[in-house]
Amino acid sequence: MKQMTYLLVMLFALCLVLPVSAQICRVGVIGGLNFADLEITFAQEPGDDHDILSRTFFGAGGVFSIQLHRNISIQLEPMYMKEGGLYRGEGDPELKVTSSVLTLPLFLKVGMGDKIRPYVIAGPTISYILDSEMEAEMAGLVLRGDMKDIIKRTTFGVSFGAGLGVPLWKGTLFIEGRYQSGLTNVNKGGTVNFYAGDLMIPGPDTDPEDEIKIKGIRVMLGYTIPLGGKY
């Protein structure tokens, strides 16, 4: 959380320090779909066949950018996002993983064109996992297990993608697609116990040598307005 706060303060300060004539500061909103997935590497491969499938979630947040040149800007997008995936092993119940995450991508954005502006983006991402749980269905019961004690809460990753901006009213409407790949192994190892009301069922042990990384494809729609500048 501290890293996110520092980045926000630094970008706001940069917008204030740079001469207004030298850049456009833009603010706006963004939201869209996250086709979330997990990358799991087992220290000892399980004997049964297994699949890791993506799940679709929604996320939303804000946009704050500084345009340093006609075609170059720095963009920060603090966002609330759901992440996770679906683990399916042969003979085992499906395990749905759902995490609530505050994510903070910092993008270098390079655009081109005049009115309609295609662009590409790339940069690092810091995320903080607010909560995380597993869900499974067994014998008609929906079982839920809290994962927060077996995962690392702060994660790092990289994102890159492309989009298209179109002038609309006093601002810019944009649509973009991006891919985010986690660099942090979020697994600390431990046991997840499942609960259905007052019923507790011991869950599987997680090997601390296993690697679990978060990734996903995101399709976002947003709108920004300029606060000043010459470009």
Secondary structure as GFF3:
##gff-version 3
##sequence-region A 1 231
A	DSSP	alpha_helix	2	17	.	.	.	ID=ss1
A	DSSP	three_ten_helix	20	22	.	.	.	ID=ss2
A	DSSP	beta_strand	24	41	.	.	.	ID=ss3
A	DSSP	beta_strand	50	53	.	.	.	ID=ss4
A	DSSP	beta_strand	55	69	.	.	.	ID=ss5
A	DSSP	beta_strand	72	76	.	.	.	ID=ss6
A	DSSP	beta_strand	79	89	.	.	.	ID=ss7
A	DSSP	beta_strand	95	111	.	.	.	ID=ss8
A	DSSP	beta_strand	117	138	.	.	.	ID=ss9
A	DSSP	beta_strand	141	146	.	.	.	ID=ss10
A	DSSP	beta_strand	154	168	.	.	.	ID=ss11
A	DSSP	beta_strand	171	182	.	.	.	ID=ss12
A	DSSP	beta_strand	190	191	.	.	.	ID=ss13
A	DSSP	beta_strand	194	196	.	.	.	ID=ss14
A	DSSP	beta_strand	199	201	.	.	.	ID=ss15
A	DSSP	beta_strand	205	206	.	.	.	ID=ss16
A	DSSP	beta_strand	211	226	.	.	.	ID=ss17
###
